[in-house]
């Protein structure tokens, strides 16, 4: 900054280099503060400031990513012999890495430019240059210590079950350093996991559905549709299970966030992704959906376990539809009508009696309303706790302003209160009342279970896979002797045998 009453020694000229990181700016270590101090030092030493280079929000760990520093070096090269000094607030403004600092100093020295620190002893004498090198070494030591503390802090945070990257998968958002439910995507992602666990969808089908629901991936604030490859990554992520995993830290940790799914559900999905799905359908390649063979790949060969495929056999007067083993054994073949008749007989066998179904519906109503009452109570308790914590925080602020609590104590106590408020909010969010209508749910269940055979006939192929996958989780096999082998789901088994005793025992367990 030129001053009319200032006499510059031998026409010496200098440029200022100012750098500040975001953290330093918060601590009032601003660029303007550096500029004022460096300008005074320039006037004191008799330099005319001809240019100022300002680098904001940049780290001193590496030279890369600091365009203004590169611009300064180029400026000194082009104006060789016109600039005699680069003035900085401290030497670590140039670099915190000793080797980088010495390389930059060497480059500037070749252009006849000296680095001057406004707050540290620097100069051209051997002693001053030695001190300058030592100061640069201390800057790197300070940087290494900070880096080590940061790494240790992140590791401690990870081991305590908290997120360290600030990034969470679909269904979650970050609030005050915690992963909490995203009210916009939580229910949709839970629905996606539930559907994937049935083994009735391929990754491409799941990706298409998730896109239809409005789910999107975001990178660098840009929106991208979910593709099959990305869906695979999502359904492999143990975060949804309540676990934290990291390439940096080898330990698998139980997270403090709310799990979206159970461990059983997670590993059922993994079995599907690995091709171990009992239904053998989820990831099988599909050329097209053929309504003539709705049980293709659902029913498996009783000899080799491979999914059965469908095809036509040409007779003397007509074509006949057959299911055949899709494996190498070719040991099983049966007419489509024969297999489907056996299946309808089985579904009729497991259709619950009217009295059992009515009792089950009654139980659902009682269980639903009992759950709603518990959730309402938890929500009310959480609201009360949050209000109390807000009152405590208000008192804390008042005492800090009055000088009763120091800033250090205020900061520590406020962080503790914020943490407790976040946890209370997490509990409250987890107790949010379900959005489904119990009357609609029970009507659907009654319609479905009243006649499983009719439900099968009304269903499309995707619905058939869901229905049979839920009823027979271990799959269905067809043997050469014409036997349809199956193991009914415990849930359907319990519905078929439901009675008043079941309701009473369940009610007793809940009290």
C-alpha positions as CSV (number, residue, x, y, z in Angstrom):
1,X,0.0,0.0,0.0
2,X,1.7,3.2,-1.2
3,X,2.0,6.2,1.1
4,X,3.0,9.7,-0.2
5,X,5.1,10.5,2.9
6,X,7.0,7.3,2.8
7,X,10.5,7.1,1.3
8,X,11.2,3.6,-0.1
9,X,14.7,2.3,0.4
10,X,16.5,1.9,-3.0
11,X,13.1,1.4,-4.7
12,X,12.5,-1.9,-3.0
13,X,9.2,-3.6,-3.8
14,X,7.4,-6.5,-2.2
15,X,4.2,-8.5,-2.6
16,X,2.0,-9.8,0.2
17,X,0.8,-13.4,0.4
18,X,-2.1,-14.0,2.7
19,X,-3.6,-17.4,3.5
20,X,-6.2,-18.5,5.9
21,X,-8.1,-21.8,6.5
22,X,-11.8,-21.9,7.4
23,X,-10.9,-22.9,11.0
24,X,-8.4,-20.0,11.4
25,X,-11.0,-17.5,10.1
26,X,-13.4,-18.6,12.8
27,X,-10.7,-17.8,15.3
28,X,-10.5,-14.2,14.0
29,X,-7.2,-15.0,12.1
30,X,-8.6,-13.3,9.0
31,X,-7.0,-12.2,5.8
32,X,-7.6,-8.5,6.7
33,X,-5.7,-9.0,10.0
34,X,-2.8,-10.6,8.1
35,X,-2.8,-7.8,5.5
36,X,-2.6,-5.0,8.1
37,X,0.3,-6.6,10.0
38,X,2.2,-7.5,6.8
39,X,1.6,-4.0,5.4
40,X,3.1,-2.4,8.6
41,X,6.1,-4.7,8.3
42,X,6.6,-3.7,4.7
43,X,6.6,0.0,5.6
44,X,8.9,-0.6,8.5
45,X,11.4,-2.3,6.3
46,X,11.1,0.3,3.5
47,X,9.2,-1.9,0.9
48,X,6.5,-0.7,-1.4
49,X,3.7,-3.2,-1.7
50,X,2.9,-3.6,-5.3
51,X,0.5,-6.6,-5.2
52,X,-1.5,-8.6,-2.7
53,X,-2.3,-12.3,-3.1
54,X,-5.2,-13.6,-1.0
55,X,-5.8,-17.4,-0.6
56,X,-8.9,-18.2,1.5
57,X,-10.0,-21.5,2.9
58,X,-6.9,-23.4,1.7
59,X,-4.9,-25.9,3.7
60,X,-1.1,-25.6,4.0
61,X,-0.6,-29.4,3.9
62,X,0.2,-29.5,0.2
63,X,1.0,-27.0,-2.6
64,X,-1.5,-28.7,-5.0
65,X,-5.0,-27.1,-4.7
66,X,-3.5,-23.6,-3.9
67,X,-4.0,-21.7,-7.2
68,X,-3.1,-18.3,-5.7
69,X,0.3,-19.5,-4.4
70,X,1.0,-20.8,-7.9
71,X,-0.1,-17.5,-9.3
72,X,2.3,-15.7,-6.9
73,X,5.3,-17.8,-8.0
74,X,4.5,-17.1,-11.7
75,X,4.2,-13.4,-11.0
76,X,7.6,-13.4,-9.4
77,X,9.1,-15.3,-12.4
78,X,7.6,-12.8,-14.9
79,X,8.6,-9.8,-12.8
80,X,12.2,-10.9,-12.0
81,X,14.3,-8.1,-10.5
82,X,11.1,-6.0,-10.1
83,X,10.1,-7.8,-6.8
84,X,12.5,-8.2,-4.0
85,X,10.4,-9.8,-1.3
86,X,7.3,-11.8,-0.4
87,X,6.0,-10.8,2.9
88,X,3.8,-13.3,4.9
89,X,2.3,-13.2,8.4
90,X,4.1,-16.4,9.4
91,X,6.3,-18.8,7.4
92,X,3.7,-21.5,7.7
93,X,1.5,-19.4,5.4
94,X,3.7,-20.6,2.6
95,X,3.7,-24.3,3.7
96,X,3.6,-26.5,6.8
97,X,5.7,-29.1,5.0
98,X,9.4,-28.3,5.5
99,X,10.5,-29.8,2.1
100,X,7.8,-27.9,0.3
101,X,8.7,-24.6,2.0
102,X,12.4,-25.0,1.2
103,X,11.6,-25.8,-2.4
104,X,9.5,-22.7,-2.7
105,X,12.2,-20.6,-1.0
106,X,14.8,-21.9,-3.4
107,X,12.6,-21.1,-6.4
108,X,12.0,-17.5,-5.1
109,X,15.7,-17.1,-4.3
110,X,16.5,-17.9,-7.9
111,X,14.3,-15.0,-8.9
112,X,16.1,-12.7,-6.4
113,X,13.1,-12.7,-4.0
114,X,13.4,-13.1,-0.2
115,X,10.6,-14.5,2.0
116,X,10.0,-12.2,5.0
117,X,7.8,-13.1,8.0
118,X,6.0,-10.2,9.7
119,X,6.0,-12.0,13.1
120,X,9.2,-14.1,13.0
121,X,12.9,-13.3,12.7
122,X,13.9,-13.7,9.0
123,X,16.6,-12.3,6.9
124,X,19.6,-13.0,4.6
125,X,22.3,-13.7,7.2
126,X,23.4,-17.4,7.8
127,X,22.0,-17.2,11.3
128,X,18.6,-15.8,10.2
129,X,18.4,-18.4,7.4
130,X,19.0,-21.2,9.9
131,X,16.3,-19.8,12.2
132,X,14.0,-19.6,9.2
133,X,14.6,-23.3,8.4
134,X,14.0,-24.3,12.0
135,X,10.8,-22.3,12.0
136,X,9.7,-24.1,8.9
137,X,10.5,-27.4,10.6
138,X,8.4,-26.4,13.6
139,X,5.5,-25.6,11.2
140,X,5.7,-29.2,9.8
141,X,6.0,-30.6,13.4
142,X,2.9,-28.7,14.3
143,X,1.1,-29.9,11.2
144,X,2.1,-33.5,11.9
145,X,0.9,-33.2,15.5
146,X,-2.5,-31.8,14.4
147,X,-2.8,-34.5,11.8
148,X,-2.1,-37.2,14.4
149,X,-4.6,-35.7,16.8
150,X,-7.2,-35.5,14.1
151,X,-6.6,-39.2,13.1
152,X,-6.8,-40.3,16.8
153,X,-9.9,-38.2,17.3
154,X,-11.6,-39.7,14.2
155,X,-10.6,-43.2,15.3
156,X,-12.0,-42.7,18.8
157,X,-15.2,-41.4,17.3
158,X,-15.4,-44.4,15.0
159,X,-14.8,-46.9,17.8
160,X,-17.5,-45.2,19.9
161,X,-20.0,-46.0,17.1
162,X,-20.3,-42.5,15.6
163,X,-20.0,-41.6,11.9
164,X,-16.7,-39.9,10.9
165,X,-17.1,-39.0,7.2
166,X,-20.3,-36.9,7.4
167,X,-21.8,-39.1,4.7
168,X,-24.6,-41.6,5.3
169,X,-26.5,-43.9,3.0
170,X,-30.0,-43.3,1.6
171,X,-32.6,-43.3,4.3
172,X,-30.4,-41.3,6.8
173,X,-29.3,-37.7,7.3
174,X,-26.7,-36.1,9.5
175,X,-27.8,-33.9,12.4
176,X,-25.3,-32.5,14.9
177,X,-22.8,-35.3,13.9
178,X,-25.3,-38.1,14.4
179,X,-26.9,-40.3,11.7
180,X,-30.7,-40.0,12.1
181,X,-33.8,-41.0,10.1
182,X,-34.4,-39.0,6.9
183,X,-38.2,-38.4,7.1
184,X,-38.3,-38.1,3.3
185,X,-36.6,-41.4,2.4
186,X,-36.6,-43.7,5.5
187,X,-39.9,-45.4,4.7
188,X,-39.1,-45.8,1.0
189,X,-35.7,-47.4,1.8
190,X,-37.2,-49.7,4.4
191,X,-39.8,-50.7,1.8
192,X,-37.0,-51.5,-0.7
193,X,-35.2,-53.7,1.9
194,X,-38.4,-55.5,2.7
195,X,-39.1,-56.2,-1.0
196,X,-35.5,-57.3,-1.7
197,X,-35.7,-59.7,1.2
198,X,-38.5,-61.6,-0.5
199,X,-36.2,-62.7,-3.2
200,X,-38.7,-61.7,-5.9
201,X,-36.8,-58.8,-7.5
202,X,-33.6,-58.5,-9.5
203,X,-31.2,-55.6,-8.9
204,X,-32.4,-53.9,-12.1
205,X,-36.0,-54.2,-11.0
206,X,-35.2,-52.8,-7.6
207,X,-33.2,-49.9,-9.2
208,X,-36.2,-49.1,-11.5
209,X,-38.6,-49.2,-8.6
210,X,-36.5,-47.0,-6.4
211,X,-36.2,-44.5,-9.2
212,X,-40.0,-44.6,-9.6
213,X,-40.4,-43.9,-5.9
214,X,-38.3,-40.7,-6.3
215,X,-35.1,-42.0,-4.6
216,X,-31.9,-40.5,-6.0
217,X,-28.2,-40.5,-5.4
218,X,-26.4,-37.2,-4.8
219,X,-22.8,-36.5,-5.6
220,X,-21.3,-33.0,-5.5
221,X,-24.9,-31.6,-5.2
222,X,-25.8,-33.3,-8.5
223,X,-28.7,-35.7,-8.7
224,X,-28.3,-39.2,-10.3
225,X,-30.7,-42.0,-10.9
226,X,-30.1,-45.3,-9.1
227,X,-28.6,-48.0,-11.4
228,X,-28.4,-51.7,-10.8
229,X,-24.7,-51.5,-9.8
230,X,-25.4,-48.8,-7.3
231,X,-28.4,-50.8,-5.9
232,X,-25.9,-53.7,-5.3
233,X,-23.7,-51.4,-3.2
234,X,-26.8,-50.1,-1.2
235,X,-28.0,-53.6,-0.4
236,X,-24.4,-54.7,0.7
237,X,-24.1,-51.8,3.1
238,X,-24.1,-53.0,6.8
239,X,-24.9,-49.5,7.9
240,X,-28.6,-50.4,7.5
241,X,-28.0,-53.3,9.9
242,X,-26.6,-50.9,12.6
243,X,-22.9,-51.6,11.9
244,X,-20.1,-49.3,11.0
245,X,-17.4,-50.6,8.6
246,X,-14.4,-48.8,7.2
247,X,-11.4,-49.4,4.9
248,X,-9.3,-47.3,7.2
249,X,-10.3,-48.9,10.5
250,X,-10.5,-52.7,10.2
251,X,-12.9,-53.2,13.1
252,X,-16.6,-53.6,12.6
253,X,-18.4,-51.5,15.2
254,X,-22.0,-51.4,16.4
255,X,-23.1,-47.9,15.5
256,X,-25.2,-45.5,17.6
257,X,-27.6,-44.9,14.8
258,X,-31.0,-46.6,14.5
259,X,-30.8,-49.8,12.4
260,X,-33.3,-50.0,9.5
261,X,-33.3,-53.8,9.2
262,X,-32.7,-56.9,11.3
263,X,-29.6,-59.1,11.0
264,X,-31.8,-61.9,9.6
265,X,-33.2,-59.6,6.9
266,X,-29.8,-58.4,5.9
267,X,-28.4,-61.9,5.4
268,X,-31.5,-63.0,3.5
269,X,-30.7,-60.2,1.1
270,X,-27.1,-61.2,0.9
271,X,-28.1,-64.8,0.0
272,X,-30.2,-63.4,-2.8
273,X,-27.3,-61.2,-4.1
274,X,-24.9,-64.2,-3.9
275,X,-27.2,-66.4,-5.9
276,X,-28.2,-68.5,-2.8
277,X,-31.8,-67.4,-2.9
278,X,-34.0,-70.4,-2.3
279,X,-36.5,-69.2,-5.0
280,X,-33.6,-69.0,-7.5
281,X,-35.3,-66.1,-9.2
282,X,-34.1,-62.7,-7.9
283,X,-31.0,-62.4,-9.9
284,X,-31.7,-64.9,-12.7
285,X,-31.4,-63.4,-16.2
286,X,-34.9,-62.8,-17.6
287,X,-35.5,-62.6,-21.3
288,X,-39.2,-61.9,-20.9
289,X,-42.1,-62.7,-18.6
290,X,-44.1,-65.6,-19.9
291,X,-47.6,-65.8,-18.4
292,X,-47.9,-69.4,-19.7
293,X,-45.2,-70.5,-17.2
294,X,-45.8,-68.4,-14.0
295,X,-43.9,-70.9,-11.8
296,X,-40.7,-70.9,-13.9
297,X,-37.6,-70.6,-11.7
298,X,-39.9,-70.6,-8.6
299,X,-40.4,-74.4,-8.4
300,X,-37.1,-76.3,-8.3
301,X,-36.1,-79.7,-9.5
302,X,-36.3,-82.3,-6.7
303,X,-33.3,-84.1,-8.1
304,X,-30.7,-81.4,-8.5
305,X,-32.2,-78.3,-7.0
306,X,-32.1,-76.1,-10.1
307,X,-35.0,-73.9,-11.0
308,X,-37.5,-75.4,-13.4
309,X,-38.0,-73.8,-16.8
310,X,-40.9,-73.9,-19.2
311,X,-41.4,-74.9,-22.7
312,X,-43.7,-76.4,-25.3
313,X,-43.8,-80.0,-26.5
314,X,-45.3,-80.6,-29.9
315,X,-47.8,-83.5,-30.1
316,X,-49.5,-85.1,-33.0
317,X,-52.5,-82.7,-32.9
318,X,-51.4,-79.9,-30.5
319,X,-48.7,-78.3,-28.4
320,X,-48.4,-79.0,-24.7
321,X,-46.9,-76.8,-22.0
322,X,-44.3,-78.5,-19.8
323,X,-42.1,-77.5,-16.8
324,X,-38.7,-79.1,-17.1
325,X,-35.5,-79.1,-15.0
326,X,-33.3,-76.2,-16.0
327,X,-30.2,-77.9,-14.9
328,X,-28.1,-80.7,-16.4
329,X,-30.0,-83.7,-14.9
330,X,-33.1,-83.3,-17.0
331,X,-34.7,-85.6,-14.5
332,X,-38.0,-83.8,-14.0
333,X,-40.7,-82.9,-16.5
334,X,-44.3,-82.4,-15.8
335,X,-47.3,-80.8,-17.5
336,X,-48.1,-77.2,-16.5
337,X,-51.6,-78.1,-15.5
338,X,-50.5,-81.0,-13.3
339,X,-48.0,-78.9,-11.3
340,X,-50.4,-76.0,-10.9
341,X,-53.2,-78.2,-9.8
342,X,-51.0,-79.7,-7.1
343,X,-50.0,-76.1,-6.0
344,X,-53.6,-75.0,-5.8
345,X,-54.4,-78.0,-3.6
346,X,-51.5,-77.1,-1.4
347,X,-52.7,-73.5,-1.1
348,X,-56.2,-74.6,-0.3
349,X,-54.7,-76.8,2.4
350,X,-53.1,-73.8,4.1
351,X,-56.0,-71.4,3.7
352,X,-56.9,-70.6,7.3
353,X,-60.4,-71.3,8.6
354,X,-62.7,-68.3,8.9
355,X,-62.7,-68.4,12.7
356,X,-58.9,-68.5,12.8
357,X,-58.7,-65.6,10.3
358,X,-61.1,-63.5,12.3
359,X,-59.2,-64.2,15.5
360,X,-56.0,-63.2,13.8
361,X,-57.5,-60.0,12.5
362,X,-58.7,-59.2,16.0
363,X,-55.2,-59.8,17.3
364,X,-53.8,-57.5,14.7
365,X,-56.1,-54.7,15.8
366,X,-55.2,-55.2,19.5
367,X,-51.5,-55.4,18.8
368,X,-51.7,-52.3,16.6
369,X,-53.5,-50.1,19.1
370,X,-51.2,-51.4,22.0
371,X,-48.2,-50.4,19.9
372,X,-49.7,-47.0,19.1
373,X,-50.2,-46.3,22.8
374,X,-46.6,-47.2,23.6
375,X,-45.3,-45.0,20.8
376,X,-47.5,-42.1,22.0
377,X,-46.1,-42.5,25.5
378,X,-42.5,-42.6,24.2
379,X,-43.1,-39.6,22.0
380,X,-44.6,-37.6,24.9
381,X,-41.6,-38.5,27.2
382,X,-39.2,-37.4,24.5
383,X,-41.0,-34.1,24.0
384,X,-40.8,-33.5,27.8
385,X,-37.1,-34.3,27.9
386,X,-36.4,-32.0,24.9
387,X,-38.3,-29.1,26.6
388,X,-36.3,-29.6,29.8
389,X,-33.0,-29.6,27.9
390,X,-34.0,-26.4,26.1
391,X,-34.7,-24.8,29.4
392,X,-31.3,-25.9,30.8
393,X,-29.6,-24.6,27.7
394,X,-31.3,-21.2,28.1
395,X,-30.1,-21.0,31.7
396,X,-26.6,-22.0,30.6
397,X,-26.6,-19.1,28.0
398,X,-27.8,-16.6,30.6
399,X,-25.1,-17.6,33.2
400,X,-22.4,-17.5,30.5
401,X,-23.5,-13.9,29.5
402,X,-23.6,-13.0,33.2
403,X,-20.0,-14.3,33.7
404,X,-21.0,-17.1,36.0
405,X,-19.7,-19.7,33.6
406,X,-16.6,-19.3,31.5
407,X,-16.7,-19.7,27.8
408,X,-14.8,-23.0,28.1
409,X,-17.3,-24.4,30.6
410,X,-20.2,-23.1,28.5
411,X,-18.8,-24.8,25.4
412,X,-18.4,-28.1,27.2
413,X,-21.8,-28.1,28.8
414,X,-23.5,-26.9,25.7
415,X,-22.1,-29.7,23.6
416,X,-23.3,-32.2,26.3
417,X,-26.8,-30.7,26.1
418,X,-26.8,-30.8,22.3
419,X,-25.8,-34.4,22.4
420,X,-28.6,-35.3,24.8
421,X,-31.1,-33.3,22.8
422,X,-30.1,-35.1,19.6
423,X,-30.4,-38.5,21.3
424,X,-33.9,-37.5,22.6
425,X,-34.9,-36.5,19.1
426,X,-33.6,-39.8,17.7
427,X,-35.9,-41.6,20.2
428,X,-38.8,-39.4,19.3
429,X,-38.2,-40.0,15.6
430,X,-38.1,-43.7,16.2
431,X,-41.5,-43.5,17.9
432,X,-43.1,-41.7,15.0
433,X,-46.6,-43.1,14.3
434,X,-46.7,-45.4,11.3
435,X,-48.4,-43.9,8.3
436,X,-50.3,-47.0,7.2
437,X,-54.1,-47.4,7.7
438,X,-54.8,-50.4,9.9
439,X,-58.3,-50.9,8.3
440,X,-56.8,-51.0,4.8
441,X,-54.1,-53.5,6.0
442,X,-56.6,-55.9,7.6
443,X,-58.9,-55.7,4.6
444,X,-56.0,-56.7,2.3
445,X,-55.0,-59.5,4.7
446,X,-58.6,-60.8,4.9
447,X,-59.0,-60.8,1.1
448,X,-55.6,-62.5,0.6
449,X,-56.0,-65.2,3.2
450,X,-59.7,-66.0,2.7
451,X,-58.8,-68.1,-0.3
452,X,-55.1,-68.5,-1.2
453,X,-55.9,-70.4,-4.4
454,X,-58.0,-67.5,-5.7
455,X,-55.3,-65.0,-4.6
456,X,-52.8,-67.0,-6.7
457,X,-55.1,-67.0,-9.7
458,X,-55.6,-63.2,-9.5
459,X,-51.9,-62.4,-9.1
460,X,-49.4,-61.5,-11.8
461,X,-46.0,-63.2,-11.9
462,X,-44.3,-60.7,-9.6
463,X,-47.1,-61.0,-7.1
464,X,-47.0,-64.8,-7.3
465,X,-43.3,-64.7,-6.5
466,X,-43.9,-62.6,-3.4
467,X,-46.8,-64.8,-2.3
468,X,-45.0,-68.1,-2.6
469,X,-41.7,-66.7,-1.4
470,X,-43.4,-65.5,1.9
471,X,-45.4,-68.8,2.3
472,X,-42.5,-71.2,1.4
473,X,-39.2,-69.4,2.4
474,X,-37.2,-72.6,1.8
475,X,-38.7,-72.9,-1.7
476,X,-40.8,-75.5,-3.5
477,X,-39.5,-78.7,-5.2
478,X,-41.1,-81.1,-7.6
479,X,-40.1,-84.7,-7.5
480,X,-40.2,-87.3,-10.2
481,X,-43.0,-89.2,-8.3
482,X,-45.2,-86.1,-8.7
483,X,-44.8,-84.9,-5.2
484,X,-44.8,-81.1,-4.4
485,X,-42.4,-80.7,-1.5
486,X,-42.5,-77.6,0.7
487,X,-42.0,-76.2,4.2
488,X,-44.7,-73.7,5.2
489,X,-43.6,-70.4,6.8
490,X,-44.0,-70.3,10.7
491,X,-46.1,-67.2,10.2
492,X,-48.7,-68.8,7.9
493,X,-48.6,-71.9,10.1
494,X,-49.5,-69.8,13.2
495,X,-52.3,-68.1,11.3
496,X,-53.8,-71.4,10.4
497,X,-53.8,-72.6,14.0
498,X,-54.7,-69.2,15.6
499,X,-57.1,-69.4,18.6
500,X,-58.1,-67.4,21.6
501,X,-55.3,-68.9,23.6
502,X,-52.8,-67.4,21.2
503,X,-54.4,-64.0,21.7
504,X,-54.3,-64.3,25.4
505,X,-50.7,-65.5,25.5
506,X,-49.6,-62.6,23.3
507,X,-51.5,-60.1,25.4
508,X,-49.8,-61.5,28.5
509,X,-46.4,-61.1,27.0
510,X,-47.1,-57.5,26.2
511,X,-48.2,-56.6,29.7
